[in-house]
Amino acid sequence: FDLIGPSFFRLLTFVFFFMSAICFFGIIKKFNIFLLSELRILTLFFLLLPFNSSRIAIMVFHYTSAYFYFFLAWYLLISFKSSQAKVFCTLLFFASFQMHSLLLFFIFPYSHLLLISRVKGANDLVKWLKEIGWIALFPTAFWLLRTTFWPTSENYQEVNLETLRRSSLLLLVLGVLCLLILKFRKQLLLNSRRYLFVTIV
């Protein structure tokens, strides 16, 4: 078993995907609308569904590490409010953006942070944006820094604007669907609790 050979990277790939699932569990738990059994089922699907069939290939290990950094940064972002945590999240998000598709998916942790911040009204929103709004600049800052300081000469490594447009549209549709599902799920849970309360009384 060579410590820095292929076996080591395969083991690290397993650890990264397993730890990503643990972070995913913590992320969806923050919504406070799922039962423990539902959280376990969703996490199991997250682990087993073949979204990335090439995940075990060593040549894409940098994507595997970016995947893990993204979910770890997401979990830390919504779980801790200290300045040190914010700085650590910044470093993790920047490291994860080596997988360019995650530049768009950053909208999910940012929206999640806004959701759990319980912003009510325009004044609260303005105050929240002043305190945490700068986080929304992460993808743009990364893109500008990459273009300025370490530009690539290979086209396949560039951010394709047409792909960006299509992915943005897809994310918009998925985001709306997720919001509708969460709203319906929360309303259903509230109705169930009210019915149970009335039954007990």
GROMACS elastic network, one bead per residue, 0.5 to 0.9 nm:
[ bonds ]
;  ai    aj funct       b0    kb
    1     4     6  0.88025   500
    1     5     6  0.76735   500
    1     6     6  0.89470   500
    1     7     6  0.66648   500
    1     8     6  0.77315   500
    2     6     6  0.76043   500
    2     7     6  0.68142   500
    2     8     6  0.68737   500
    3     6     6  0.85309   500
    3     7     6  0.76061   500
    3     8     6  0.56114   500
    3     9     6  0.88006   500
    4     7     6  0.77950   500
    4     8     6  0.57440   500
    4     9     6  0.73936   500
    5     8     6  0.55578   500
    5     9     6  0.68520   500
    6     9     6  0.52734   500
    6    10     6  0.62540   500
    6    11     6  0.86709   500
    6    58     6  0.73243   500
    7    10     6  0.51189   500
    7    11     6  0.61793   500
    7    12     6  0.85611   500
    8    11     6  0.51408   500
    8    12     6  0.61398   500
    8    13     6  0.85842   500
    9    13     6  0.60134   500
    9    14     6  0.86349   500
    9    58     6  0.67791   500
    9    61     6  0.76580   500
   10    14     6  0.63737   500
   10    15     6  0.87120   500
   10    56     6  0.66000   500
   10    57     6  0.81066   500
   10    58     6  0.71067   500
   10    61     6  0.88083   500
   11    14     6  0.51681   500
   11    15     6  0.62995   500
   11    16     6  0.86736   500
   12    16     6  0.60311   500
   12    17     6  0.86178   500
   12    65     6  0.89437   500
   13    16     6  0.51412   500
   13    17     6  0.62664   500
   13    18     6  0.85165   500
   13    55     6  0.77222   500
   13    56     6  0.67374   500
   13    57     6  0.89956   500
   13    58     6  0.84380   500
   13    61     6  0.71375   500
   13    64     6  0.65892   500
   13    65     6  0.77408   500
   14    17     6  0.53799   500
   14    18     6  0.60599   500
   14    19     6  0.85223   500
   14    56     6  0.81450   500
   15    18     6  0.50991   500
   15    19     6  0.59662   500
   15    20     6  0.84031   500
   16    19     6  0.51714   500
   16    20     6  0.60303   500
   16    21     6  0.86914   500
   16    64     6  0.70777   500
   16    65     6  0.67082   500
   16    67     6  0.81317   500
   16    68     6  0.56215   500
   16    69     6  0.87363   500
   17    21     6  0.63550   500
   17    22     6  0.88424   500
   17    47     6  0.74981   500
   17    55     6  0.89182   500
   17    64     6  0.75034   500
   17    65     6  0.87103   500
   17    67     6  0.79876   500
   17    68     6  0.66044   500
   18    21     6  0.51674   500
   18    22     6  0.65575   500
   18    23     6  0.88746   500
   18    47     6  0.73547   500
   18    68     6  0.89750   500
   19    23     6  0.62775   500
   19    24     6  0.85295   500
   19    68     6  0.71893   500
   19    71     6  0.88252   500
   19    72     6  0.81835   500
   20    23     6  0.50582   500
   20    24     6  0.60853   500
   20    25     6  0.86378   500
   20    47     6  0.86488   500
   20    67     6  0.75501   500
   20    68     6  0.52224   500
   20    69     6  0.82200   500
   20    70     6  0.85441   500
   20    71     6  0.58336   500
   20    72     6  0.67835   500
   21    25     6  0.61720   500
   21    26     6  0.86835   500
   21    43     6  0.61467   500
   21    44     6  0.80701   500
   21    46     6  0.66939   500
   21    47     6  0.62197   500
   21    68     6  0.89418   500
   21    71     6  0.84064   500
   22    25     6  0.50742   500
   22    26     6  0.64344   500
   22    27     6  0.86912   500
   22    43     6  0.78150   500
   23    26     6  0.50734   500
   23    27     6  0.61194   500
   23    28     6  0.88113   500
   23    68     6  0.87260   500
   23    71     6  0.59765   500
   23    72     6  0.58634   500
   23    73     6  0.89582   500
   23    74     6  0.80418   500
   23    75     6  0.58332   500
   23    76     6  0.87847   500
   24    28     6  0.62566   500
   24    29     6  0.83798   500
   24    43     6  0.68112   500
   24    46     6  0.80357   500
   24    71     6  0.66886   500
   24    72     6  0.84324   500
   24    74     6  0.87866   500
   24    75     6  0.75175   500
   25    28     6  0.55557   500
   25    29     6  0.60491   500
   25    30     6  0.88448   500
   25    39     6  0.65427   500
   25    40     6  0.75143   500
   25    42     6  0.80359   500
   25    43     6  0.58738   500
   26    29     6  0.50866   500
   26    30     6  0.65631   500
   26    75     6  0.66116   500
   26    79     6  0.87551   500
   27    30     6  0.54943   500
   27    31     6  0.76231   500
   27    71     6  0.84417   500
   27    74     6  0.74544   500
   27    75     6  0.55856   500
   27    78     6  0.77043   500
   27    79     6  0.85651   500
   27   112     6  0.89113   500
   28    31     6  0.55975   500
   28    32     6  0.78416   500
   28    33     6  0.87728   500
   28    34     6  0.80187   500
   28    39     6  0.72624   500
   28    42     6  0.88268   500
   28    43     6  0.89503   500
   29    32     6  0.57784   500
   29    33     6  0.77998   500
   29    34     6  0.70225   500
   29    35     6  0.87878   500
   29    36     6  0.84415   500
   29    39     6  0.69473   500
   30    33     6  0.83774   500
   30    78     6  0.80738   500
   30    79     6  0.84280   500
   30   116     6  0.78547   500
   31    34     6  0.74100   500
   31   112     6  0.86528   500
   31   115     6  0.88279   500
   31   116     6  0.77193   500
   31   182     6  0.86223   500
   32    35     6  0.82523   500
   32   186     6  0.88174   500
   33   182     6  0.79705   500
   33   185     6  0.70770   500
   33   186     6  0.59166   500
   33   189     6  0.72440   500
   34    37     6  0.80529   500
   34    38     6  0.58627   500
   34    39     6  0.61839   500
   34   185     6  0.85037   500
   34   186     6  0.88304   500
   34   189     6  0.89389   500
   35    38     6  0.51238   500
   35    39     6  0.62502   500
   35    40     6  0.87488   500
   36    39     6  0.50372   500
   36    40     6  0.63097   500
   36    41     6  0.87460   500
   37    40     6  0.51639   500
   37    41     6  0.63144   500
   37    42     6  0.87378   500
   38    41     6  0.50772   500
   38    42     6  0.61371   500
   38    43     6  0.85050   500
   39    42     6  0.52277   500
   39    43     6  0.61228   500
   39    44     6  0.85472   500
   40    43     6  0.51185   500
   40    44     6  0.60797   500
   40    45     6  0.86598   500
   41    44     6  0.50241   500
   41    45     6  0.62526   500
   41    46     6  0.85680   500
   42    45     6  0.51234   500
   42    46     6  0.61538   500
   42    47     6  0.87155   500
   43    47     6  0.62578   500
   43    48     6  0.87096   500
   44    47     6  0.50999   500
   44    48     6  0.61423   500
   44    49     6  0.83420   500
   45    48     6  0.51804   500
   45    49     6  0.55184   500
   46    49     6  0.60215   500
   46    50     6  0.88824   500
   46    51     6  0.87736   500
   47    50     6  0.83727   500
   48    51     6  0.85700   500
   49    52     6  0.83702   500
   50    53     6  0.54707   500
   52    55     6  0.55585   500
   52    56     6  0.89967   500
   53    56     6  0.77062   500
   54    57     6  0.55845   500
   54    60     6  0.77921   500
   55    58     6  0.80884   500
   55    60     6  0.70566   500
   55    61     6  0.76429   500
   55    63     6  0.83186   500
   55    64     6  0.66860   500
   56    59     6  0.87943   500
   56    60     6  0.79661   500
   56    61     6  0.78622   500
   56    64     6  0.85971   500
   57    60     6  0.57830   500
   57    61     6  0.68776   500
   58    61     6  0.50604   500
   58    62     6  0.85208   500
   59    62     6  0.77615   500
   59    63     6  0.89707   500
   60    63     6  0.53532   500
   60    64     6  0.66087   500
   60    65     6  0.89836   500
   61    65     6  0.62309   500
   61    66     6  0.85243   500
   62    65     6  0.51365   500
   62    66     6  0.61343   500
   62    67     6  0.85936   500
   62    96     6  0.89567   500
   62    98     6  0.77370   500
   62    99     6  0.80335   500
   63    67     6  0.60636   500
   63    68     6  0.86681   500
   63    96     6  0.80152   500
   63    98     6  0.73131   500
   63    99     6  0.57773   500
   64    67     6  0.50919   500
   64    68     6  0.64507   500
   64    69     6  0.87453   500
   64    99     6  0.89693   500
   65    68     6  0.51535   500
   65    69     6  0.61431   500
   65    70     6  0.86162   500
   65    95     6  0.86273   500
   65    96     6  0.73526   500
   66    69     6  0.50263   500
   66    70     6  0.61008   500
   66    71     6  0.88133   500
   66    92     6  0.84223   500
   66    93     6  0.84145   500
   66    95     6  0.63585   500
   66    97     6  0.68050   500
   66    98     6  0.65324   500
   66    99     6  0.61916   500
   66   102     6  0.86279   500
   67    70     6  0.53105   500
   67    71     6  0.66156   500
   67    72     6  0.87564   500
   67    96     6  0.64003   500
   67    99     6  0.77350   500
   67   102     6  0.83065   500
   68    71     6  0.54267   500
   68    72     6  0.60919   500
   68    73     6  0.84874   500
   68    96     6  0.77157   500
   69    72     6  0.51423   500
   69    73     6  0.59455   500
   69    74     6  0.84646   500
   69    89     6  0.89166   500
   69    92     6  0.53712   500
   69    93     6  0.66648   500
   69    94     6  0.89047   500
   69    95     6  0.68807   500
   69    96     6  0.53674   500
   70    73     6  0.52019   500
   70    74     6  0.61274   500
   70    75     6  0.87072   500
   70    89     6  0.88666   500
   70    92     6  0.66204   500
   70    93     6  0.57228   500
   70    94     6  0.87851   500
   70    95     6  0.81246   500
   70    96     6  0.52926   500
   70    97     6  0.80403   500
   70   102     6  0.77537   500
   70   106     6  0.84772   500
   71    75     6  0.61626   500
   71    76     6  0.85978   500
   71    93     6  0.89541   500
   71    96     6  0.89955   500
   71   109     6  0.88731   500
   72    75     6  0.51979   500
   72    76     6  0.62153   500
   72    77     6  0.85120   500
   72    89     6  0.81551   500
   72    92     6  0.76716   500
   72    93     6  0.88997   500
   73    76     6  0.51399   500
   73    77     6  0.59203   500
   73    78     6  0.87503   500
   73    88     6  0.77203   500
   73    90     6  0.77083   500
   73    91     6  0.85017   500
   73    92     6  0.56317   500
   73    93     6  0.61155   500
   73    96     6  0.88423   500
   73   109     6  0.87762   500
   74    77     6  0.50983   500
   74    78     6  0.65027   500
   74    79     6  0.86099   500
   74    89     6  0.75529   500
   74    93     6  0.82660   500
   74   106     6  0.87196   500
   74   108     6  0.87629   500
   74   109     6  0.55226   500
   74   110     6  0.84000   500
   74   112     6  0.89266   500
   74   113     6  0.89336   500
   75    78     6  0.55554   500
   75    79     6  0.60471   500
   75    80     6  0.85306   500
   75   109     6  0.83370   500
   76    79     6  0.50372   500
   76    80     6  0.57402   500
   76    81     6  0.86462   500
   76    85     6  0.67615   500
   76    86     6  0.80904   500
   76    88     6  0.84912   500
   76    89     6  0.66471   500
   77    80     6  0.60602   500
   77    81     6  0.74336   500
   77    85     6  0.71756   500
   77    86     6  0.66654   500
   77    89     6  0.62736   500
   77   109     6  0.77220   500
   77   110     6  0.86709   500
   77   113     6  0.73281   500
   78    81     6  0.77516   500
   78   109     6  0.77931   500
   78   110     6  0.89445   500
   78   112     6  0.74566   500
   78   113     6  0.56346   500
   78   116     6  0.77879   500
   80    83     6  0.88639   500
   80    85     6  0.62062   500
   80    86     6  0.79837   500
   81    84     6  0.84594   500
   81    85     6  0.66573   500
   81    86     6  0.71456   500
   82    85     6  0.52842   500
   82    86     6  0.65065   500
   82    87     6  0.88921   500
   83    86     6  0.50670   500
   83    87     6  0.62839   500
   83    88     6  0.86409   500
   84    87     6  0.51785   500
   84    88     6  0.61932   500
   84    89     6  0.85764   500
   85    88     6  0.50473   500
   85    89     6  0.60334   500
   85    90     6  0.85468   500
   86    89     6  0.50155   500
   86    90     6  0.61629   500
   86    91     6  0.87974   500
   86   135     6  0.89086   500
   87    90     6  0.50466   500
   87    91     6  0.64688   500
   87    92     6  0.87622   500
   88    91     6  0.52217   500
   88    92     6  0.62594   500
   88    93     6  0.86417   500
   89    92     6  0.50365   500
   89    93     6  0.59858   500
   89    94     6  0.84579   500
   90    93     6  0.52403   500
   90    94     6  0.61599   500
   90    95     6  0.85860   500
   90   135     6  0.80781   500
   90   138     6  0.75381   500
   91    94     6  0.52052   500
   91    95     6  0.61660   500
   91    96     6  0.86337   500
   92    95     6  0.50291   500
   92    96     6  0.60970   500
   92    97     6  0.87046   500
   93    97     6  0.62617   500
   93   102     6  0.89169   500
   93   106     6  0.85094   500
   93   138     6  0.76758   500
   93   139     6  0.86273   500
   94    97     6  0.52616   500
   94    98     6  0.75361   500
   94   138     6  0.73866   500
   94   139     6  0.79915   500
   94   142     6  0.65725   500
   95    98     6  0.61236   500
   95    99     6  0.86874   500
   96    99     6  0.61370   500
   96   100     6  0.83593   500
   96   102     6  0.71480   500
   96   103     6  0.87002   500
   97   100     6  0.54264   500
   97   101     6  0.76412   500
   97   102     6  0.57692   500
   97   103     6  0.59793   500
   97   139     6  0.76907   500
   97   142     6  0.75146   500
   97   143     6  0.89350   500
   98   101     6  0.87088   500
   98   102     6  0.82055   500
   98   103     6  0.89413   500
   99   102     6  0.58665   500
   99   103     6  0.78107   500
  100   103     6  0.55835   500
  100   104     6  0.79817   500
  100   157     6  0.84554   500
  100   158     6  0.85351   500
  100   159     6  0.69104   500
  101   104     6  0.58688   500
  101   105     6  0.67851   500
  101   159     6  0.86753   500
  101   164     6  0.84373   500
  101   167     6  0.84134   500
  102   106     6  0.60229   500
  102   139     6  0.86881   500
  103   106     6  0.55700   500
  103   107     6  0.81775   500
  103   138     6  0.84777   500
  103   139     6  0.53344   500
  103   140     6  0.83713   500
  103   142     6  0.86608   500
  103   143     6  0.86463   500
  104   107     6  0.62216   500
  104   108     6  0.85956   500
  104   139     6  0.78090   500
  104   164     6  0.79207   500
  104   167     6  0.75645   500
  104   168     6  0.68877   500
  104   171     6  0.78126   500
  105   108     6  0.58303   500
  105   109     6  0.79435   500
  105   171     6  0.76029   500
  106   109     6  0.57897   500
  106   110     6  0.64084   500
  106   111     6  0.86400   500
  106   136     6  0.83726   500
  106   138     6  0.85485   500
  106   139     6  0.74793   500
  107   110     6  0.51752   500
  107   111     6  0.59179   500
  107   112     6  0.84256   500
  107   136     6  0.80723   500
  107   171     6  0.86935   500
  108   111     6  0.51478   500
  108   112     6  0.59919   500
  108   113     6  0.85775   500
  108   175     6  0.79883   500
  109   113     6  0.61029   500
  109   114     6  0.86332   500
  110   113     6  0.51566   500
  110   114     6  0.64020   500
  110   115     6  0.86978   500
  110   135     6  0.76315   500
  110   136     6  0.68604   500
  111   114     6  0.50321   500
  111   115     6  0.60954   500
  111   116     6  0.87811   500
  112   116     6  0.63010   500
  112   117     6  0.85291   500
  113   116     6  0.54443   500
  113   117     6  0.61305   500
  114   117     6  0.51583   500
  114   118     6  0.71127   500
  114   119     6  0.71072   500
  114   125     6  0.89228   500
  114   128     6  0.82869   500
  115   118     6  0.59662   500
  115   119     6  0.74286   500
  116   119     6  0.81187   500
  117   128     6  0.82276   500
  118   124     6  0.88277   500
  119   122     6  0.83716   500
  119   123     6  0.87617   500
  119   124     6  0.54574   500
  119   125     6  0.58202   500
  119   128     6  0.75101   500
  120   123     6  0.77853   500
  120   124     6  0.57273   500
  120   125     6  0.70231   500
  121   124     6  0.56005   500
  121   125     6  0.64120   500
  121   126     6  0.89028   500
  122   125     6  0.50090   500
  122   126     6  0.61617   500
  122   127     6  0.86097   500
  123   126     6  0.52078   500
  123   127     6  0.62320   500
  123   128     6  0.85681   500
  124   127     6  0.50845   500
  124   128     6  0.60236   500
  124   129     6  0.85625   500
  125   128     6  0.50175   500
  125   129     6  0.60874   500
  125   130     6  0.85962   500
  126   129     6  0.51409   500
  126   130     6  0.62594   500
  126   131     6  0.87556   500
  126   133     6  0.89612   500
  127   130     6  0.51895   500
  127   131     6  0.63769   500
  127   132     6  0.86740   500
  128   131     6  0.51593   500
  128   132     6  0.58600   500
  128   133     6  0.66738   500
  129   132     6  0.52962   500
  129   134     6  0.72991   500
  130   133     6  0.57182   500
  130   134     6  0.75553   500
  131   134     6  0.76178   500
  132   135     6  0.59123   500
  132   136     6  0.81933   500
  133   136     6  0.58036   500
  133   137     6  0.79178   500
  134   137     6  0.55418   500
  134   138     6  0.77185   500
  135   138     6  0.57200   500
  135   139     6  0.89335   500
  136   139     6  0.72972   500
  136   140     6  0.82564   500
  137   140     6  0.53767   500
  137   141     6  0.58882   500
  137   142     6  0.85017   500
  138   141     6  0.51641   500
  138   142     6  0.61042   500
  138   143     6  0.86369   500
  139   142     6  0.51445   500
  139   143     6  0.61775   500
  139   144     6  0.86656   500
  140   143     6  0.51247   500
  140   144     6  0.61753   500
  140   145     6  0.85419   500
  141   144     6  0.52030   500
  141   145     6  0.60381   500
  141   146     6  0.84476   500
  142   145     6  0.51230   500
  142   146     6  0.59428   500
  142   147     6  0.84636   500
  143   146     6  0.51649   500
  143   147     6  0.61070   500
  143   148     6  0.85671   500
  143   159     6  0.87180   500
  144   147     6  0.51467   500
  144   148     6  0.60657   500
  144   149     6  0.84738   500
  145   148     6  0.51092   500
  145   149     6  0.57543   500
  145   150     6  0.74780   500
  145   151     6  0.88196   500
  146   149     6  0.55462   500
  146   150     6  0.50890   500
  146   151     6  0.58458   500
  146   152     6  0.85103   500
  147   150     6  0.61217   500
  147   152     6  0.78999   500
  148   151     6  0.63340   500
  151   158     6  0.87218   500
  152   155     6  0.77345   500
  152   157     6  0.68016   500
  152   158     6  0.71070   500
  153   157     6  0.80409   500
  153   158     6  0.83829   500
  154   157     6  0.56223   500
  154   158     6  0.70116   500
  155   158     6  0.52745   500
  155   159     6  0.84404   500
  155   160     6  0.85911   500
  156   159     6  0.80222   500
  156   160     6  0.83362   500
  157   160     6  0.86948   500
  159   162     6  0.89730   500
  159   163     6  0.79328   500
  159   164     6  0.73179   500
  160   163     6  0.52790   500
  160   164     6  0.60183   500
  160   165     6  0.87171   500
  161   165     6  0.61337   500
  161   166     6  0.86757   500
  162   165     6  0.51033   500
  162   166     6  0.63574   500
  162   167     6  0.85326   500
  163   166     6  0.51627   500
  163   167     6  0.59337   500
  163   168     6  0.83659   500
  164   167     6  0.51212   500
  164   168     6  0.59581   500
  164   169     6  0.86168   500
  165   168     6  0.51147   500
  165   169     6  0.63376   500
  165   170     6  0.87250   500
  166   169     6  0.51648   500
  166   170     6  0.62574   500
  166   171     6  0.86387   500
  167   171     6  0.60451   500
  167   172     6  0.84789   500
  168   171     6  0.50555   500
  168   172     6  0.60810   500
  168   173     6  0.86892   500
  169   172     6  0.50488   500
  169   173     6  0.63516   500
  169   174     6  0.86582   500
  170   173     6  0.52150   500
  170   174     6  0.61564   500
  170   175     6  0.84502   500
  171   175     6  0.57963   500
  171   176     6  0.84682   500
  172   175     6  0.50472   500
  172   176     6  0.62225   500
  172   177     6  0.86238   500
  173   176     6  0.52590   500
  173   177     6  0.62374   500
  173   178     6  0.86332   500
  174   177     6  0.50570   500
  174   178     6  0.60559   500
  174   179     6  0.85885   500
  175   178     6  0.50774   500
  175   179     6  0.61798   500
  175   180     6  0.86050   500
  176   179     6  0.51461   500
  176   180     6  0.61915   500
  176   181     6  0.86089   500
  177   180     6  0.51117   500
  177   181     6  0.61015   500
  177   182     6  0.85505   500
  178   181     6  0.50807   500
  178   182     6  0.60439   500
  178   183     6  0.84554   500
  179   182     6  0.51258   500
  179   183     6  0.60012   500
  179   184     6  0.84831   500
  180   183     6  0.51068   500
  180   184     6  0.60416   500
  180   185     6  0.84015   500
  181   184     6  0.51321   500
  181   185     6  0.59086   500
  181   186     6  0.84455   500
  182   186     6  0.59589   500
  182   187     6  0.84582   500
  183   186     6  0.51732   500
  183   187     6  0.61032   500
  183   188     6  0.85054   500
  184   187     6  0.51375   500
  184   188     6  0.60281   500
  184   189     6  0.85334   500
  185   188     6  0.51167   500
  185   189     6  0.61659   500
  185   190     6  0.86878   500
  186   189     6  0.50632   500
  186   190     6  0.62160   500
  186   191     6  0.86549   500
  187   190     6  0.50777   500
  187   191     6  0.61573   500
  187   192     6  0.85864   500
  188   191     6  0.51365   500
  188   192     6  0.61803   500
  188   193     6  0.86988   500
  189   192     6  0.50995   500
  189   193     6  0.62950   500
  189   194     6  0.86952   500
  190   193     6  0.51540   500
  190   194     6  0.62050   500
  190   195     6  0.86220   500
  191   194     6  0.50739   500
  191   195     6  0.61167   500
  191   196     6  0.85414   500
  192   195     6  0.51232   500
  192   196     6  0.61230   500
  192   197     6  0.85949   500
  193   196     6  0.50203   500
  193   197     6  0.60971   500
  193   198     6  0.85945   500
  194   197     6  0.50372   500
  194   198     6  0.61349   500
  194   199     6  0.85027   500
  195   198     6  0.51499   500
  195   199     6  0.60701   500
  195   200     6  0.86049   500
  196   199     6  0.50586   500
  196   200     6  0.61762   500
  196   201     6  0.86241   500
  197   200     6  0.51822   500
  197   201     6  0.61476   500
  198   201     6  0.51229   500
